[in-house]
């Protein structure tokens, strides 16, 4: 099977190739794709060097699957070109997520929406994926009325340049003497600012979590309020999630549901200091959940803390899992 990875030289694109290899996806020919300025560079897949090509060259080689992590602008331009040759596209950018004609998929939650007619499929925002994986079964059991979420997001969500900025600051570089992708230093700091601000004071990142939650859970009744924050860590994203249910629950039932949810690992033993942390989530595909406790200020309220590697389940792994569903359903020709 010919598989193209568009954005192959970036953090997520590199991770996509790694995950394809780890999960033994049936790739007979991998086509690494990047911008014209990156064409000719070398990347590695299954230990072998591959030359990065342009999108036009990749399309000429007629892949049956293209996994994109090249930004919304590139996806808007290129995804339809790949789809036009019969290539299935799984896109990690925000470009197609809220398009009513495109599916937005977390395979453990709503893989059933995929059909043979879907040629461009959207991968959700990393923060939305990790929040909804544990919340979807809780919604099915207790009917979520409202979600209030605060995120603590790794610099890896911004990309390699953000890592360079943080490392430069940790090495003692003075502000203004190194390339910066954030408007302020990130080391020893916290920025309540991810993506651009909108007229109502929310950021685009915050509204992604609102809108994508409704689309993935297929329920617009749920109230969602998000505050997204960048923190100086590398291992993954963390989220403090407050829930209000329409139905009563017990903590035992919540823990039982989560302990049996595919892709979720329960780490909830505060007496022994066991709770999720990004340092230990890095390199893992699961969403780790802990600090489960009642919100005593409201009827049927629950607090939890969840952590996941944003480059893996939040991006690359979820995209490859979508491709695996397409393969299992017979929508990909080997």
C-alpha positions as CSV (number, residue, x, y, z in Angstrom):
1,X,0.0,0.0,0.0
2,X,1.4,3.4,-1.0
3,X,1.1,5.8,1.9
4,X,2.0,9.5,1.8
5,X,2.8,11.5,5.0
6,X,2.4,15.2,4.2
7,X,4.4,17.3,6.6
8,X,6.9,14.5,7.1
9,X,9.7,16.7,8.4
10,X,7.7,18.2,11.3
11,X,7.3,16.9,14.8
12,X,3.9,15.3,14.2
13,X,4.8,14.0,10.7
14,X,7.9,12.3,12.1
15,X,5.7,10.8,14.8
16,X,3.2,9.6,12.2
17,X,5.9,7.7,10.4
18,X,7.0,6.2,13.7
19,X,3.5,5.1,14.6
20,X,2.9,3.6,11.2
21,X,6.0,1.5,11.7
22,X,5.2,0.6,15.3
23,X,1.6,-0.5,14.5
24,X,2.8,-2.5,11.5
25,X,0.5,-0.7,9.1
26,X,0.7,-2.5,5.7
27,X,2.9,0.1,4.0
28,X,4.6,-1.1,0.9
29,X,5.8,2.3,-0.2
30,X,6.0,5.3,2.1
31,X,6.1,8.7,0.4
32,X,7.4,11.5,2.6
33,X,6.0,14.9,1.5
34,X,6.9,18.4,2.6
35,X,7.2,21.9,1.2
36,X,9.4,22.7,-1.8
37,X,12.1,24.1,0.5
38,X,12.2,20.8,2.4
39,X,12.1,18.6,-0.7
40,X,15.3,16.6,-1.1
41,X,15.8,16.1,2.6
42,X,16.2,12.6,4.0
43,X,13.9,11.0,6.5
44,X,13.8,7.4,7.8
45,X,11.1,4.7,7.8
46,X,11.8,1.2,9.0
47,X,15.4,2.1,9.2
48,X,15.7,3.0,5.5
49,X,16.5,6.5,4.2
50,X,13.8,8.1,2.1
51,X,13.9,11.3,0.1
52,X,11.3,13.9,0.8
53,X,9.3,15.0,-2.2
54,X,6.8,17.7,-3.1
55,X,3.0,17.2,-3.1
56,X,2.9,17.2,-6.9
57,X,5.5,14.4,-7.0
58,X,3.6,12.4,-4.4
59,X,0.2,12.8,-6.2
60,X,1.9,11.5,-9.4
61,X,2.9,8.3,-7.5
62,X,-0.8,7.7,-6.7
63,X,-0.9,6.8,-3.0
64,X,-4.1,5.2,-1.6
65,X,-3.7,7.0,1.8
66,X,-2.3,10.3,2.7
67,X,-1.9,11.4,6.4
68,X,-1.6,15.1,6.7
69,X,0.1,17.3,9.3
70,X,1.1,20.3,7.3
71,X,-1.2,23.1,8.6
72,X,-4.6,24.2,7.6
73,X,-3.5,26.2,4.6
74,X,-1.7,23.3,3.0
75,X,-4.6,21.0,3.8
76,X,-7.1,23.3,2.2
77,X,-5.1,23.4,-1.0
78,X,-3.7,19.9,-1.2
79,X,-6.2,17.5,0.5
80,X,-8.7,17.8,-2.4
81,X,-6.0,17.2,-4.9
82,X,-5.1,13.9,-3.2
83,X,-8.7,13.0,-2.8
84,X,-9.3,13.6,-6.5
85,X,-7.1,10.7,-7.5
86,X,-9.0,8.4,-5.1
87,X,-6.6,8.8,-2.2
88,X,-8.1,8.8,1.3
89,X,-6.9,11.7,3.4
90,X,-6.7,11.8,7.2
91,X,-5.9,15.4,8.0
92,X,-4.5,16.6,11.4
93,X,-5.1,20.3,10.8
94,X,-8.1,22.4,11.8
95,X,-9.1,22.9,8.2
96,X,-11.9,20.3,7.8
97,X,-13.0,19.6,11.4
98,X,-16.1,21.7,11.4
99,X,-17.0,21.2,7.7
100,X,-20.5,19.6,7.9
101,X,-19.5,17.3,5.0
102,X,-16.4,15.9,6.7
103,X,-16.2,13.4,9.5
104,X,-14.4,14.2,12.7
105,X,-13.2,11.0,14.3
106,X,-11.9,9.5,17.5
107,X,-12.0,5.8,16.5
108,X,-12.9,4.5,20.0
109,X,-15.9,6.9,20.1
110,X,-17.4,7.4,16.7
111,X,-15.7,5.2,14.0
112,X,-19.2,4.2,12.9
113,X,-19.6,7.5,11.1
114,X,-17.0,6.6,8.4
115,X,-18.4,5.5,5.0
116,X,-17.0,4.5,1.6
117,X,-17.8,8.1,0.5
118,X,-15.4,9.7,2.9
119,X,-12.2,10.8,1.2
120,X,-11.2,13.6,3.5
121,X,-11.4,12.8,7.2
122,X,-10.5,15.2,10.0
123,X,-8.4,14.3,13.0
124,X,-9.6,16.3,16.1
125,X,-7.6,18.8,18.1
126,X,-5.2,17.0,20.5
127,X,-6.9,18.5,23.6
128,X,-10.3,17.4,22.5
129,X,-9.2,13.9,21.8
130,X,-7.7,13.3,25.2
131,X,-10.7,14.9,27.0
132,X,-13.4,13.0,25.1
133,X,-11.8,9.5,25.3
134,X,-12.7,9.2,29.0
135,X,-15.8,11.5,28.8
136,X,-17.6,9.7,26.0
137,X,-18.5,6.6,28.1
138,X,-19.3,8.8,31.1
139,X,-21.7,10.8,28.9
140,X,-23.4,7.6,27.7
141,X,-23.9,6.5,31.3
142,X,-24.7,9.7,33.1
143,X,-25.6,12.3,30.4
144,X,-23.1,15.2,30.7
145,X,-24.9,18.6,31.2
146,X,-21.8,20.8,31.3
147,X,-18.0,20.6,30.9
148,X,-15.5,23.2,32.3
149,X,-12.0,22.4,31.3
150,X,-8.6,24.0,31.8
151,X,-5.7,22.7,29.8
152,X,-2.0,22.7,30.6
153,X,-0.5,22.1,27.1
154,X,3.0,21.1,26.2
155,X,5.2,23.3,24.0
156,X,5.4,20.3,21.6
157,X,1.9,21.3,20.5
158,X,3.4,24.4,18.9
159,X,6.2,22.5,17.1
160,X,10.0,22.2,17.0
161,X,10.5,26.0,17.1
162,X,8.8,26.1,20.5
163,X,11.1,23.5,21.9
164,X,14.1,25.5,20.6
165,X,12.7,28.6,22.3
166,X,12.3,26.8,25.6
167,X,15.7,25.1,25.5
168,X,17.3,28.5,24.7
169,X,15.7,30.1,27.7
170,X,16.7,27.2,29.9
171,X,20.3,27.6,28.7
172,X,20.1,31.2,29.9
173,X,19.7,33.1,26.6
174,X,18.3,36.6,27.0
175,X,14.9,37.5,25.6
176,X,15.3,38.8,22.1
177,X,18.6,37.0,21.3
178,X,16.9,33.8,19.9
179,X,14.0,33.1,17.6
180,X,10.7,33.1,19.6
181,X,7.4,31.6,18.6
182,X,5.6,32.9,21.7
183,X,5.0,36.6,22.6
184,X,6.8,36.0,25.9
185,X,9.3,33.6,27.4
186,X,7.8,30.2,28.1
187,X,10.4,28.7,30.5
188,X,9.5,29.4,34.1
189,X,6.3,30.9,32.7
190,X,2.7,30.1,31.8
191,X,0.9,31.6,28.9
192,X,-3.0,31.7,29.0
193,X,-2.9,32.1,25.2
194,X,-3.1,29.3,22.6
195,X,-3.9,30.2,19.0
196,X,-5.5,33.7,18.2
197,X,-7.9,35.6,20.4
198,X,-11.5,36.0,19.1
199,X,-13.8,39.0,19.5
200,X,-15.5,37.4,22.6
201,X,-12.2,37.0,24.4
202,X,-11.9,33.2,23.9
203,X,-9.1,31.8,21.7
204,X,-9.6,29.6,18.7
205,X,-8.1,26.7,20.6
206,X,-10.7,27.1,23.3
207,X,-13.5,27.2,20.7
208,X,-12.2,24.1,19.0
209,X,-12.8,22.2,22.2
210,X,-16.3,23.5,22.4
211,X,-17.3,22.8,18.8
212,X,-15.5,19.5,18.3
213,X,-17.0,18.1,21.5
214,X,-20.5,18.7,20.1
215,X,-19.6,17.2,16.8
216,X,-17.8,14.1,18.1
217,X,-20.3,13.3,20.8
218,X,-23.2,14.2,18.5
219,X,-24.8,16.3,21.2
220,X,-25.1,20.1,21.0
221,X,-26.9,20.3,24.3
222,X,-23.7,19.9,26.3
223,X,-22.4,23.2,27.7
224,X,-18.6,23.5,27.3
225,X,-16.3,26.2,28.7
226,X,-12.6,25.9,28.0
227,X,-9.5,27.8,29.1
228,X,-6.3,26.7,27.2
229,X,-2.9,27.3,28.7
230,X,0.7,26.7,27.5
231,X,3.1,25.4,30.1
232,X,6.9,24.7,29.9
233,X,6.8,20.9,29.6
234,X,7.4,18.5,26.8
235,X,5.8,15.2,27.7
236,X,2.2,15.9,26.9
237,X,-0.9,17.9,27.6
238,X,-2.8,17.8,31.0
239,X,-6.4,18.8,31.6
240,X,-8.4,19.6,34.7
241,X,-12.0,18.7,33.8
242,X,-15.1,19.5,35.8
243,X,-18.3,17.8,34.8
244,X,-22.0,18.2,35.7
245,X,-24.2,15.3,34.9
246,X,-28.0,15.2,34.4
247,X,-28.1,11.8,36.1
248,X,-26.8,10.7,39.5
249,X,-23.5,8.7,39.7
250,X,-21.3,7.0,42.1
251,X,-17.5,7.3,42.2
252,X,-17.3,3.5,42.1
253,X,-19.3,3.4,38.8
254,X,-17.1,6.2,37.3
255,X,-13.9,4.3,38.1
256,X,-15.4,1.0,36.8
257,X,-16.4,2.6,33.5
258,X,-13.0,4.2,33.0
259,X,-11.1,1.1,34.0
260,X,-12.9,-0.7,31.1
261,X,-12.6,2.0,28.5
262,X,-10.2,1.1,25.6
263,X,-7.3,3.6,25.5
264,X,-7.8,4.9,29.0
265,X,-5.6,4.0,31.9
266,X,-6.8,4.7,35.5
267,X,-4.1,6.2,37.7
268,X,-6.2,7.2,40.8
269,X,-4.6,6.4,44.1
270,X,-3.8,9.7,45.8
271,X,-3.0,7.9,49.1
272,X,0.1,6.6,47.3
273,X,0.7,9.7,45.2
274,X,-0.5,7.9,42.0
275,X,-2.0,10.3,39.5
276,X,-1.3,11.2,35.8
277,X,1.7,13.3,34.9
278,X,3.0,14.3,31.5
279,X,6.6,13.3,32.3
280,X,5.4,9.7,32.4
281,X,2.8,9.9,29.6
282,X,5.4,10.8,27.0
283,X,5.8,8.1,24.4
284,X,2.5,6.4,25.4
285,X,-0.7,6.1,23.4
286,X,-3.1,6.0,26.3
287,X,-5.0,8.7,28.1
288,X,-4.3,8.6,31.8
289,X,-7.0,9.6,34.2
290,X,-6.9,10.3,37.9
291,X,-7.8,12.7,40.8
292,X,-11.4,11.5,40.5
293,X,-13.6,13.2,43.1
294,X,-17.0,14.7,43.5
295,X,-17.6,18.4,43.0
296,X,-19.4,19.0,46.2
297,X,-20.5,22.5,45.1
298,X,-23.0,21.2,42.6
299,X,-25.4,18.3,42.4
300,X,-24.0,15.4,40.3
301,X,-20.7,17.1,39.8
302,X,-17.3,15.4,39.1
303,X,-13.7,16.5,38.9
304,X,-11.0,14.5,37.1
305,X,-7.5,15.1,35.7
306,X,-6.3,13.6,32.4
307,X,-2.9,13.5,30.7
308,X,-1.8,12.3,27.3
309,X,1.1,12.6,24.9
310,X,-0.3,15.2,22.4
311,X,2.0,14.0,19.6
312,X,0.8,10.5,19.8
313,X,-2.9,9.9,20.8
314,X,-3.5,13.6,20.4
315,X,-2.3,13.5,16.8
316,X,-0.3,10.8,15.1
317,X,-1.7,7.7,16.8
318,X,-5.3,8.8,16.4
319,X,-4.7,9.5,12.7
320,X,-3.2,6.1,12.1
321,X,-6.1,4.5,14.0
322,X,-8.5,6.2,11.6
323,X,-6.5,4.7,8.8
324,X,-6.8,1.3,10.4
325,X,-10.6,1.7,10.6
326,X,-10.6,2.6,6.8
327,X,-8.5,-0.5,6.1
328,X,-10.7,-2.8,8.3
329,X,-13.8,-1.5,6.6
330,X,-12.3,-2.2,3.1
331,X,-12.1,1.4,2.2
332,X,-8.4,1.2,1.4
333,X,-7.1,-0.8,-1.5
334,X,-3.9,-2.6,-0.6
